[in-house]
């Protein structure tokens, strides 16, 4: 039955190494001055960026680019109370559209990048190549693999070590479970070192090996780096204590290993979602409990399947299995309880559970855990009825295989923006698009794109060659055919030449059909359409 677990682990590694979608940013730009799409009479002395949580600056990765392609920012952004300030080199820049791009590290240690434009005097075509740097696809795929290595190492370390201390038969050699625990120790250390290295190219947007000593030093001296260095120190302490498990551990050794385990587990929430959550202390504690219960339960299953059920005799199993079964039930209780607390806080709302990638991953993880618990219930039934060890071993093997997939889901989950930040992002971004026709291209934004009468509509119109195109008449309608709402006129007026400003009304949530008809002369007009998602 070794193929069950081996196939699960190999399959998970292949899935994590597959091309990944862009990482979800966990800090959200909630405002700026000037605002996105704004037209100001003169270039300001500084650009103000506001985020929903504290961020750190990535040196050399934020810039303000003028229409002529020149960089105008005077060095890196400066931290402010709730965001960043980018100072500019003078206020005599040319007329046209400026591109502001930024790359920062959010409170949960994930890199965040983005850009927006504003114009001085009148909009123009922005300078080419002025957008933010993305994340290298190899780096993006390697990050969840490193996370998975950390979780897998915890399972291999905690489960066998505790099993060896409490339930492993004395007559059996103690080297096999110690070998498993050492493999877990090495796997956690490898995942941690990989995490330290990967943070540098993930933050800068560079390739996997394009890391300078200065960038690596920046990572090591950051809160993220210092926390992972602390984890490596804890692993060194555990490595020194593990050989003493060759004999039954006394109270001092048990207490030392427990303290070391708690300190090591604490490093995971301090470098992830919990530390940046609205209830940080509660979620940090819940994550420590969640990880500890996961390591003991899944690692214990692996020890039972790989070592005990294969080598222990029936009399030993009658003593080991009932005791292990009770401990496993306690682990499952705390695993589910701590996971539920985190899911409730991080999702933010019931709608985010089904409406965001984070929520859907939670549902997938819940389904997998339910599958493991169903197989575990069958295993407990076999234990109570003293079923054949071979059948019990097959059942435990299936549990361990599904659990390997649960670990993969966790590795992806911690790289996905929580549902609460997805809702903040949607509220901050509204809706923006560029629609084209043979006569013109119209760039517009609707903010905040929610149910109600106060949704601003701001648009600019250009010729197919990119020159400003004055509009004689605007006709903007919104309809929701699925709910029986026919096209409604919304007032939009020409402000200056090619710029339109108005207000849209959305009585109900849904995918609204927006129609924009522009008359640019006595004889020429064209209509463009799109769909706008409107939230409550």
N, C-alpha and C positions, 0 to 999 in steps of 0.2 A: 504493500500500500504506500510505499515511499513516493510513488509517482504523484499521489494526490497533492501533497504539500509542495513537492518540487515543481510540478506543473503550475501551481498557483503562483509561487514566487517568481518563476521565470516569466509567466504571462503578465504579471503585474509590472515587472521591470521593463518588459517590451512595451507595455501600454504607456508607461511613464516616459519612455524614451521617444515615443511617437511625436510627430509634429504637434506642438501645443498652440492653443489660441493665445493671443496676447494676454499678459498678466493683468489682472484687475487691479487698478489703483485703489488704495485704501484711504488715502487722504483726498479730499475733494476741494477744488477751488470754488469757493462760495461767493466770491466777489472780487472786483478789482477797480482801480481808479487810475486811468480811464477804464470804463467798462468795455466788454467785448462789442465790437461794431460801432463804438461811439465815434462821433465826429467832433473834434475840439478845435477852437480857433487858433491855439498855439501849442507848441510842444511843452509838456510839463517838465518840471525839474526832476521828478521821480515817478516811478510806477509802483503802485501799492497792490500787493496780492494778499488776499485773505483766504485762509483754509479752515476746515471744520475741526482740525486737530493740529497739535504741534508738528512742525516739520523741521528737518535739518537740510542745510544747503549742500549740494554736490558741487565742489569747486570746479569752475570753468564750464559749467553745463547750462547756465542760464544767460540769455542775451536779449537785447532789443535791437532789431535790424531795421534800418531806415529804407525808404523806397529805392534808394540808389545802391542798396546792398551793404552799406557800412554799418559796423557795430557801434552803437551809441552808449551802451552801458559802461559805467565807470567801475569796473571790477565785478566781484560777485555780489549777489543780494545780501542785505543785512537783515538779521532776524528782528522781528517786531513782536508786539504783544500777541497777535493772533494771525501772523503771517510773515511776509517778507516785504522789504522795500528795495527796489532797484534804482539806484541813482544814475542819472544821465549826464553825459559830458556836454553840458550847455543846453540851451533852449532855442537854438536857431536852426533846427533841422528843416529839411525841405518839405514842401507840401506833398501829401499823398498818404498811403497806407503803411503803417508800421506793424511789424510782427514781434510779439512778445512770446518767447518760449522759455520754459523752465523745466528743470529736473531736480527733484528733492527726494528726501527719504522721509516717509511718513512715520508716525509714532509707533507703528508695529513693525518697523524695519524694512518695509517694502518700498522700492523705488517708484516714484510717481512722476510722470512727464505730461506735458500738455502745452498748448499754445493758443493765442487769440490775437486778433488784430484790432487796431483802432486807427483813425485817420486824423490828420491835421489839415484843416481847410476843406479838403474834398477827398473821397476815396480814389485809389489808383490800383494798378496791379501790384501785388506785393513782390518783394525781391525773391528770386528763386532760391530754393534750398535753405530757407530761413526757419523751417519747422524744428521741433524737438527731435532729439535722437531717440530711436526705439531701442528695444532690447534684442540683442543678438539671439537668433533662434536656437543655437546650440546652448547658450546660457539659459534661455527660457526653459528648455527641456531638461537641463541638468539640475536646476533648482529643486523641482519636486522629487527627483531621484535621490538627491542628498537628504531631503526631508524623510523620504521613505526609509533610507538607510538608518537614520536616527531612530525611527519608530521600530524598525525590525531589530535593531541592536538592543533597544530597551526590552523587547520581548525575550530575546535570547539571553539577556543578562539577568533580569529580575526573576523570571519564572524558574529557570533551572537553579539559581542560587537559593531561592526560598524553598523550592522543592527539596533540594539537597539538605537544607537545614531542618526541615520539619517532617518530611515523609519518606525520604529515600531509604530503602532497606539497608541495614548496617552490613549485611553479609555481601552486598554487591560492591564492586569497585567504584570509588568515588571520582575516578578520573573522567569518565564520559560526561557527567553533568558539569564538572568544572571546565571541561573543554568547550561545552556549549556556552557557558557563562563568559569564558575568555573570548570566544568568537563574537559574542554580543558586545563585549567591551571594545574590541577592535573595530567592530562595525559602527558603533556610536562615535568612536574617535574619528574614524574615516569620514563619516557624514558631517561631523563638526568641522573638521579641517576643510572639507570641501565647501561647507557653508561659508566659512571665513573667506576663502578664495573667491567664491562665486559672487559674494556681495560687492566686490570691487567692480567687475565688469557689468553686473546688473545695475549698479548705481550710475556708472559712466556711460553705458550703452555701447561699450567696446566689445571686441571679440573675446573668446574664452581665455586666450593666452596673452592678450594685450593689456597687461596690468603692470603699472609702474610701481617702483618702491614707494613713492609718495602716496599713491592711491591705496596700496596695501597698508601703509602706516595709518592712513586716515580711517580705514576700516577697523584696524586693531585698537585704535584709541577711542573709537565711538562706543556708545553704550552697548550696541549690538556686539561689537568685537570683544569688549571687556567681559560681557556675559558669557560668550562662548569660550573665552580663555579660562574663565572660572569653571565652566563645565569640564574642560580638559584637565584642570587641576583636581577636580572631584574624581574624575576617572582614574587619575594617577593614584589617588588615595585608595579607591576601590581595588585597583590592580594589586596594591600592596597587601590588602586585607584578604583577597580571595583565596590565596593558598592555604590560609588557616581553616578553610572549610573542609580540608581533608579529614578533619575530626569534627565531632559534634560541637557546634559553636556554643560558647558560654554567653552569659548575659552581656559582658563587656563587648565582645565581638558583635553580637546581635545589635546592641545599641549603636555601636560605631557604624555598622553597615546601614542601619535605619536612618541615622542622621545624614550620612553621605548620600543615600538614595533621595532623601527629601531635598537636600541642597541641589543635587543634580537635576531632579525633576523640575525644580523651580526655574531653571534656566530656559525651559521651553516656553512657558507663558510670558516670561520677561522679554522674549524676542518675537512675539507674535501678536495675534489679535487681542488677547485679554488685557495686556498692559495699556492699550490705547482705547479700551472700551469705556462706556459711560460709568460702569461700576467695576473699576479695575481690580480692587482688592478682592471682591467676591469672585470675579472670573479667574483671577490668578489662582486663588485657592481651589476653585472648582476644576481648573485644568490640571493642577498637581494631582488631585484625587483621581481625575479621569485617566491620566497617564499611568499612575501607579496601579490602579485597578486593571487597566488594560494589560500592562506588562505582566502582572501576576497571573491573571486569568488565561490569557493567550499563551504566555510562556509556560504556565503550568500544564496546559493542554499539550503543548509540544513535548514537554518532558515526559508526561504520561504516555503519549503516543510513541515517542521515539525510544524511550529507555525502560520505563517501569512495566508497561503491559507486555513488553517483549521478554523481560528477564525475571520478573518477580513470580513467585509461586502463588497458588490460589489462597493459601492461608495469609500471606502478606497482603494480598490484594483486598481481602475481607477487612483488614485493619486500615489500609491506606485509602481506599476509594470512598467510604462514607465520610471520612474526615475531609478529604480533598473536595468532595462534592459540596459540603457545607461552606467551605471557604470560597469555592467558586460562586456559589449563590450570593454570598456577601459582596464579592467583587462585582458581579453583574449588577446588583442593586446600586452600588455606588457609581459604577460606570454609567448606567442609564440616568441616574439622578443628576450627576455632575454634567453629563452631556445635555440633558434637558435644560438645565439652568443656562448653559452657554448658548444653546440654540435660541432660547427665548430672548435673551438680551441682544445677541448679535443679529438676529433676524429683524428686530425692530417692530414688525407688524405681521399680522397673519397674511396680508397680501404679498409680503416679501418672501414668504415660504414657497409659494408657487410661482411668483413673478420674477424671481431673480435666480441667477446661476447658483449663488450660495444656498438659497433655500432648496433648490432642486437637488443639490448635492447632499444636503442634510436628509432629505427624503430618501435618496438612494442609500445613504449610510444606514438609516433606520430600517429600510427593507433588508439590507444585508445582515444587520444585527438580529433582526427578527428571524432570519433564516438560521443563523448560528444558534439562537435560543431554542428554535424548534428541534434542531438536531441534538442540542444539549439536553432537552427534556427526554428525548429517546435514550440518550446515554444514561441519565439518572435512573430511568426505568430499568435499564439493564443492570445497573449497580444494585438497585434494591432487590432485583430478582436473581442476583448472582449469575448473570448471563455469561456465556462463553467469552473468555478474554479476546479471542479472535474477532468476534462480532463487535465487542466494545471498542477494540482498537480501530476497526474500520469506521465506526461512528465518530470516534475522537479525531481520526484523520480527516474526515469531512469537515468537522468543526474547525480544525486548524487551517484547512484550505480556504474556507470562506473567510476566516479571520484575516488571512493574508490579503484578501481583496479589501476588507474593511480598513486595513492599514493604508492601502493605496488610496482609498477614498479620503482618508484623513490627510494624507500628504498633499492631495490636490486641494482639499478644503481650506487648508491653512494658507494656500497661495491665492485664494479667491476672495475678492472684496466682500465683507459682510453685507447682509441685506440692508442693514441700517444705513451704510454709506452709499449703497446703490440708490436708495430713496433720496438721500441728500443730494447726490449727483444729479439725479433726474430733475429735482426741484431747482438746482442751481443752473442747469444747462438749458432748460426749456427745449425748444425745437428750432433748428436752423437747417437751411438747405439752399441749393442753387439749382434753379430750373431754367432750361434753355428752350428757345424756339428759333425758327429761321430769322426772326426779326431782332431778337434780343436775348440777353441772359439776365435773370433777376436773382439777386442774393438777398435772402430775407431771414429774419429771426422772429419767433413768437415766444414770448416770455410772460408767465411761467408755464403756459400750456396746461391749464387746469380748468375745472368746471367753474364757470362764473362769467362776469361781464368785463373783467379787467385783465385782458391778455393783450399786451402791447404787440403791435406789428410794425417792424422797422425794415425797410427794403431799399436796395440800390439797384439801378438798372444800367446795363452796359450794352454796347453793340457787340456783335460776334467777334469783333477785333479787339474788344476790351476798353473802348472809349466810353466816357459817360454819355448816356442817352436820355435826354429830357422826355418826360411823360406828360401827355396832354390830359389823360383821364385814367383813373384807377377804378376797376370793378373787382371786388374781392367777395366771394361767397363761401359759406361753409355749410355742409350738409352731412347728415348721418342717416343714410337710407335704411340701415339695419333697424333703426328705431323709428322709422317713419317720418324723419325730419327732412323736409325739403330744403333746397338751397336758401340760405338767409344772407341778405346783403349786410356787409360790414363797412363802415365809413373809413376810407383811406384817402389822404390828401397829399398833394405834392408839396414838399417843404422847400427844397431848393433843387430845381432842375430834375436830376435823376433820382432824388431821394423821396421816398414815401413814408408816411407815418400815420398810424391809425390804431384802432382798437377792435379786437375780435371777441365775440361772445360764444361760449360753448355751454348749453344748458345741461348736457349729460356727458358722462365719460364715454370713451370709445375711440374707434379709428375714424376720425372725421375726414371727409373729402373736402379739400381746399382748392378752389379754382381762382386763378388770378388772370384777369383780362386787362391788357394794357393797350391803350390807344396812343400811338406815338406821332400820328399826323391825322389830317382830315380823312385819309383813305386807308391807313395802315393800322391794323391791330392784330393781336394774337392772344391765344389763351394757353396757359400751362396749368397743370394740376398735380396734386400730390396728396398723400394721406398723412394726417398728424395724429399721433397718439395723445389723447387728453386724459389726464388723471383727475381724481377727486381732490 
